[in-house]
């Protein structure tokens, strides 16, 4: 194993396109970060293949910050040991570029248990240009990503082994 970094912070977004919340630790299941994008607003006039009303249509969405009533109850499953018993066994860029692009189809261990595989590059949309404090857009960000990185920024990953992660955890390259 080779340490390639540390998990600087953890953010989750309870409602799609609204402001996220920074959390110290969270359980990551096969379905993703617990409590992330559990809710979304649908738009009656949206196409059936993507029925969501997002901050692409209404930038002000990022100014709303939803919160769970029992925040701690949404970070880890009640039956943590049962979740682990069913386990399978199979960041923004630095100025120099998108280092995660080189990690596609590679496995990472985050913390003591969470194992993921980075599967594909993430095509970006307008959402990354919206300032979460003001809802103002910076189109130059997306133009830069389109011009310099073929429209991709970030990667999609699949969870191979569920686990809890904490800010500061080591990130190890497994293969």
ChimeraX attribute file (.defattr): number of C-alpha atoms within 10 A of each C-alpha:
attribute: neighborCount
match mode: 1-to-1
recipient: residues
	/A:1	10
	/A:2	12
	/A:3	13
	/A:4	10
	/A:5	13
	/A:6	15
	/A:7	15
	/A:8	11
	/A:9	14
	/A:10	17
	/A:11	16
	/A:12	17
	/A:13	20
	/A:14	21
	/A:15	21
	/A:16	20
	/A:17	25
	/A:18	21
	/A:19	23
	/A:20	22
	/A:21	14
	/A:22	12
	/A:23	15
	/A:24	12
	/A:25	18
	/A:26	22
	/A:27	20
	/A:28	23
	/A:29	21
	/A:30	15
	/A:31	10
	/A:32	14
	/A:33	24
	/A:34	19
	/A:35	20
	/A:36	19
	/A:37	16
	/A:38	11
	/A:39	12
	/A:40	15
	/A:41	12
	/A:42	12
	/A:43	13
	/A:44	10
	/A:45	9
	/A:46	11
	/A:47	9
	/A:48	9
	/A:49	6
	/A:50	9
	/A:51	14
	/A:52	18
	/A:53	18
	/A:54	20
	/A:55	20
	/A:56	15
	/A:57	11
	/A:58	11
	/A:59	21
	/A:60	20
	/A:61	20
	/A:62	22
	/A:63	17
	/A:64	14
	/A:65	15
	/A:66	13
	/A:67	13
	/A:68	10
	/A:69	8
	/A:70	8
	/A:71	10
	/A:72	11
	/A:73	11
	/A:74	16
	/A:75	19
	/A:76	19
	/A:77	15
	/A:78	10
	/A:79	8
	/A:80	12
	/A:81	9
	/A:82	10
	/A:83	15
	/A:84	14
	/A:85	9
	/A:86	10
	/A:87	14
	/A:88	11
	/A:89	7
	/A:90	6
	/A:91	12
	/A:92	10
	/A:93	12
	/A:94	8
	/A:95	6
	/A:96	6
	/A:97	12
	/A:98	17
	/A:99	13
	/A:100	17
	/A:101	19
	/A:102	10
	/A:103	18
	/A:104	16
	/A:105	14
	/A:106	15
	/A:107	20
	/A:108	24
	/A:109	22
	/A:110	23
	/A:111	19
	/A:112	14
	/A:113	13
	/A:114	19
	/A:115	24
	/A:116	22
	/A:117	21
	/A:118	20
	/A:119	16
	/A:120	17
	/A:121	18
	/A:122	14
	/A:123	15
	/A:124	16
	/A:125	13
	/A:126	16
	/A:127	18
	/A:128	16
	/A:129	19
	/A:130	20
	/A:131	16
	/A:132	20
	/A:133	11
	/A:134	11
	/A:135	16
	/A:136	13
	/A:137	16
	/A:138	14
	/A:139	12
	/A:140	10
	/A:141	14
	/A:142	21
	/A:143	15
	/A:144	12
	/A:145	15
	/A:146	16
	/A:147	11
	/A:148	11
	/A:149	15
	/A:150	12
	/A:151	16
	/A:152	19
	/A:153	22
	/A:154	18
	/A:155	18
	/A:156	13
	/A:157	20
	/A:158	16
	/A:159	20
	/A:160	19
	/A:161	20
	/A:162	23
	/A:163	24
	/A:164	19
	/A:165	21
	/A:166	19
	/A:167	17
	/A:168	16
	/A:169	17
	/A:170	19
	/A:171	20
	/A:172	19
	/A:173	17
	/A:174	14
	/A:175	11
